[in-house]
Amino acid sequence: MDFLLFVIYLLLFAWLVTKTRFFKASGLSTTTLLILFLLKVIAGIFYGWMGTHYSGTAQMVDTWNYHAQGIRELEVLFDRPGEYFTNLFHNPYPDGYSKLFASSGSFWNDLKSNIFIKFISILDLLSQGRYYVNVIFFAYITLFGPIAVFRVMKEQFPQKEKWILAAIFLCPSFLYWSSGIHKEGLLFLGLSLIIYHVYFTIKEKRISVKRSAGIFLGLLLLFTLRNAMLVIVVPALIAWMAALRWNKRIPVTFGIVYLIFFTLFFTLRYINPRLDFPQAVVEKQQAFVNLVGYSSIPIRSLEPTAVSFLINLPQALSLSALRPYPSDIRHLPSLFSAIETALILILLLLFIFFKRPRIYPPDAVLYFTACLSFTLLLVVGFSVNNLGAIVRYRSIVLPLILIPVVAGMDWKRLFGLFSNSKIRAQQP
C-alpha cells in the first residue's frame, strides 16, 4: 500500500510539474523539468535514508523527529481541533514576545520548529503519515525556489542556462539539504521569492499586488523559520534599493549601506537594550557550544564587542567557508562535504584567472546575492561550531555564489589551455 501510494503521488506530481505555469515560463523543456523534479525526489529519499542510518553521527535525526511530531500534531487535529488551530500562538514564557532573537526560553525561538511541524502535519493529512510520500510534496513545493532563481539569473547570463542549472542542481549539499524534509528547502524558497519578485518589480517598473504578495511571503518564510535571516536580508535589500538611485556607483552604494548597518549592529543596543544584536550572536554561539554534537569543534569564545568580532573574523570565515578540512573527516558525509568544499574553492580560484569579460556592468541583483551570501557565511561562522550544522546552514547560499562563477567563467579558454598543454606534452 505504501509503495502504491508513493507511485500514484509521484506520477501525479510529475504531471503537475509539467503543467505548472511558473515552471513552464522558465523556458525549460518538459523533460528537463521532470529530471529536476525527480532529482529532488531522489535526494529527499536519500536524505530520509541517511536519517535512519547516520542519525547519530551526521546530525540527521531531526527529519524523523519532525515527522513523528507532525503525526502527533495530526492526531491533535482529529482529537482536539480547537487546540490544533490555536496552539501555534501559545506562549508559555513570562517575557512574552520580547525575546525575538533569544536562543532559549523564547516564543520566537520555538516558532521555527512549531510552524514547521504544523506544515508537516498538513502534508501528513494528504500522505496518511507516510514520510516518503511527503518527500514528493516537499520536492514539488521547494522546486519553486531554484526555478525562480534560474529565471532571474538566465537574464543576467544569457545563453548560459545549462551552467546556471548545473550550479543549482549539481551542487551536492544544496540539492541534499534543500530536498530533504527540513527547513533549508523552505528557507531557500523564501530567499528566492524575494529575489524573483524584487527583480521583476524593478524590471517592470511597477509594484503589483502579485509582486508585493510574493515578497511578503518570502519575508514571512524567513521570519517564521529562522528570524535571524531578516537581519541578513534587510541590509542587502536596502542596498539593492539604494543602488537603483545611484546605479552608476553600485559597489560604493552597497559598501556605504553595509557600513551604516555595521555601525547600527553595534550601537542600537544603546538606544534600545532589546536590540542588542552582538549579545544575541554571543548567546547563539554559547547555545551551540553547550550542545556538544558529534562534529562540534573547539572555538574561541566571542564577546559582544566590535573588537572581539574583529578578532574572531578569521575564525568565522574559516569555519563557514573552508571547513570541513581533511582532518575533520569522521564519516562519509563529512568526506563528501570536504570534497565539495575543496572543489568550490578550486572553482573560485579558476574564476579569478579565467573570468569572462562582461559586456555590461553587473546588475545590482548580483551584488545583492553576493553580499547576502557573504553576510550569512559570517553569521554562521560567528555563531556555530558544529560542522554538520555549518554545512547545512551555508548550503542555501551556495547556488547564489556558484552561479556567477560557473556562468561567468571562460570555459573555452580554460579547456583550451588544458588541450594545448596536452598537445605539447605529446610532442616529441
N, C-alpha and C positions, 0 to 999 in steps of 0.2 A: 504493500500500500504506500509506504514512504517513497519508494523508488518511482512508482507510477505517478504520484502527486508531483514529485520533482520534475519528471519528464513533461507532464502536462503544463506546469507553470513555465518551464524552460522554453517550450515551444510557443506558448502564449506570449511571453515577454520578448522572445526573439522576433516574433511577428510584429509586436508593438514597437520595437526599436526601429524597424524599417518603415513604420507608419507615423512616427512622431515627427511633427513638423520641424521642431527645433533641430533635431538630428539631421533631417533631410536638407535643411537650409545650409548645413555646413559644407555642402558640395561633395561630401564623401559618398562613395558608391555603397549600394546596399550590402555588398559582400564585405567591404571594409568595416561598415558599422557592425555587422554581425560578428566579425572577427574580434573587434574591440570589446564588444559586449561579452562574448564568450571568454576572452582573456580575463576580464574582471570576474566572471563567474568562477573560472578555474582557480584564479588567485584567491578568491574568497573561500573556496572549498579547501584549498591548501592551508589557508590561514586557520580555518577551523580544525583541520587535521593536526596542525602544529600545536594548537591549543591543548590537544589531548595527549601529545607525545613529548612536548618540550615545555609544559606549563611551569615546571619548577625551575628550569634553567634559562628560559628566554622570555620571562615575564609575559607569557601568552595566556595565562589563566583568566584574564579579565573578560575575554569574549564569551566564555562559557558561564562565568558568573553573571554577566549581563543577561545572558539567555535564560538562566534559571530564575533570576529576579523578574524578567519580563513575563515568564509563565505565571509566577506568583501574583504579579500585578494584574494579569488577565483574570485570574481567579477572583481577585478583588472586584473586578468589573461585574462578574456574574453574581457574586455573593453580596457585595455592598457597593452598588453602582454610585451612590452618593459620595462615598469616600473616594472612589476612583477618580471622579471629576473634580475633587477639591483637595486631595492630599498633596498635590504638587505645590500648593500655596501655603501649606502648613509650615510654620516657623517655630521650632521648639527652643530657640535661643533667646536669652534675656536681652541681648544687644539689638534685637530687632533686625532691621535690614541695613544696618550701617556698615558692617564689615565686608565691604564689596570685594576686596582682593585678599582677604584672610585665607590662610591655608587650612584652618580648622575652626570648629565652632561657629560656622557662618552659613546662613541660608544660601548665599550665592555660591559658596564652595560645594554645597550639597546639590545645588540645582543642576549642575552639569551632568551628574550621574542620574539624578531623578528624572530629568526630562529625556535622557537617552533611554532609560529603562521604560519610560512611558511609550516612547517611539517603538521600541522592540515589542512591547505588548500589543500594539496595533498591528504590527507585522504578524505576530503570533495568532491574532484573530483570523487572519487570512490563511496562514500556513498550518493552523491547528497545532502550533507549538513546535514545528519541525525546523531545526536550526538551518539545515542546508537548503531548504526552500526559502527561508528568509534571506539567504545569500543571494538568490536570484532577484528578489525585490530590491535588496540593497545595491546590487550591481546596476540595476536599471536607474534607480534614483541618483546614485553618485556618478553615473556616466554623464550627467548634465554638466558637471564641473569641468572635466577635461575637454568636452566638446565646446563649451563656452570659451575657454582659454584658447583652444585651437582656432576658433572663428575670429578672435581678436588678433592672434599672432600671425595668422596667414596674411593679414593685411599689412603687417609690419615687415614680413619676409615673403614677398611674392615668389611663387614658383618653388617654395621650399616646404611644401605641405608634408612631404614624406619625412623630412628631417624633424619637423615640428612634432609629428605623431610619434616618431622614434624617441624624441626627448621626453615625451609624456608617458607613453605606454611601455617603452622598453627600459624605463628607469626602474630597476627591480624593487627597491624599497618603497617607492611611491606606489607602484602597482599593488604591492603586497599590503601595505598599511592602509591604503585608501579603499581597497576592495574588501578587506576583512570587516566583520561586524564590530566596529569600534568607532570612535569619534572622528578620526582623521578624514574619512571619506566625506562626512558632512561638513567638516571644517573647510576642506578644500572647496566644496560646493559653495559655501558661504563666501570665501575669498573670490571665487570665480564669478559669482553673481555680481559682486561689487565691481570687479574689473570689467566684466562684459557690459553691464548697464551704464556705468560711468563713461566708458569709452564710446559707446554708441550714442549716449546723450550728447557728448561733445561733438561727435561727428554729425549728428542730425541737427545740432544747434537748437534743440528744444527739449524741455523736460516734460515727458509724458507720464501719465498715470502708471503705465506698464513699467517704465524705467524706474520710477520712484519706488514702486512696489518691489521690484527686483533688488534694488539697493537696500531697501529696508529689510527684506527677508534675509539678505546676505549678512547684514549687521546683526540681525536678531539671532541667526545661527551662531555667529561668533560669540555674541554676548552670553547666550544661554549655555553653550557647550564649553567655552574657555574664555571667560570675560577679559582676561589679560590681553587677548588678541586685539581688543579695541585700542589699547594703549599703543600697540604696534601699528594698527591700520590708520588711525586718525591722523597722526602726523604725515604719513605718506599721502593720504587723501588731500589734506590741506595743501601740501607741497604741490601736488598734481594740479589742484585748482589755481594755485598761485602761478604756476608755470603757464597757464592759459593767458594770464595777463602779461607776463614777461617771457614770452615764448622764444625770444632770441637769446636768453640767458638762462636756459633751463637748469644746467648744473649749478649755477650760482644760486638760483632761486631755491632749489632743493637744499643746498648747503645752508642757506640763511634760515629757512624754516626749521631744519633739524637742529641748528644751533639754538634757536629760540626754545624749542621743545626740550632740548638737553638741559637748558637753564631752568625751565619750569619744572622738570622732573625732580631737580634737587631743591627747589625753592618754594614750591606750592605748599609744602607742609608748614611753612612759617605763616601762611595766610589761613590755612585750614588744616589742623592736625590729621584729619581723616584722609587727606591727600598726601600721605607720607609714602610715596612710591618706592624710594630706596629701602625703607624698612619692610615693605611688602615683599620685595625681592629677597632680602635677607631672610625673612621668615620662610619664604618658599624654599630657599636653599637649605635651611635648617630642617624643614619638614622632610626633604628628600634624604638628607644625611641620616636622619633618625630612622628612615625606613630600612636601611641596610639590606638592599637587594643583592641578588646573586652577582650582578655585573656592576655593583656600586664600587667606586674608586675613591681613595682619599683625595681631598682637595683643600686648598687654602680657604679659610673662612672669610666671608665677606662682611664688611661693616657698612652701615648706612651713610657713608660719606663719599664725596666725589673722589677724594684721594684713594680710598680703598677700591672703588670701582675702576679707577685708572690703573692701579697696581695689579688688579685681577683681570684686566683686559686680555693680556696674552693667554692666560689660563682659560678664559671663557672662549676665545676663538679656537684655541687648540681642542677643547672639549667638543664644541659643537660642529667644527668644520673638519677636523683632522682625525678624530677618534672614530672607531677603534683602531689602534695601532696593531701591527702584527703581534706584539707582546700581549695584547688584550684578548686574543683569540682563546676562547674556552670551549666552544662547541660550534657546530655547523652554522647556525645563524650568525654568530659573530665573525666567522670566517668569511661568509658571503658579504657581510657589511664592510669588513676591512677591504675586501677586493673591490667592492663598489666605490668606496671612498678613494682608493688609490686610482681607479680608472677616471673618476671625476676630476681629481687633481691633475692627472695627465692631460685630460681634455682642456682644462683651464690653461695649462702651460702651453699646449699647442695653439690655443686660440690667440695667445699673445703674439706668436710669431706668424701665424697663418690666418689672421683676421682678414676677411674680405672687405675691401673699401665700400662704404655706403655712398650711394648717390645723393641721398638726403640725410640731414642730421637725424639722430634717433628721436622718436616720438616720446612725449612725456610719459606714456604708459610704460616704457621700458625703464625709465628712471624710477617710476613708482614701484615696479616689481623688484628692481634691484635693491632699492632702499628698504622696502618691506622685508625682503629675504634676509638682508644683512642684519636688520634690527632683530628679526626673530632668532637668528643664529646667536646674536649677542645675549638676548634674554634667556634663551635655553642654556647657553654656556655659563651665565652668571648664576642660574638658579638650580640646575640639575646636575647631579653627579652619578646618575645611573646610566650606563652606556646604552642599555636596551631602550630606556625612555628617550634618551637623546636621539637615537636613530629614528624612533617613531615620530617625535615632535618635529624634527627637521625635515622629514620626508615630504611634508606638504608644500615646501618651497623649492624642492629640488627641480621640478619641471620649470619653474619660473627662472631658475638660474641656468638650466641646461638649454632651454630653447634659444636664447640669443647666442649661446656658444656654438651649438651644432648648426643652427641655421645661418649664423654669421661667419662660419668657418669657410675658408677657401679650400675645399676638399680636393679640387682638381690640382691645385698647386702642391698640396700635401702629398697626394698619391703620386703625382708626377715626380716629386723628389725621391720617393722610395723606388719608383720604377727606374729612374735614371741611375740610382745607386746600385740597383740590382744588375742593370746592363753593364755598368762599369766593372762590377765585381766578376762578371762572366767573361770579360775581355781578357785575352792572354797578355 
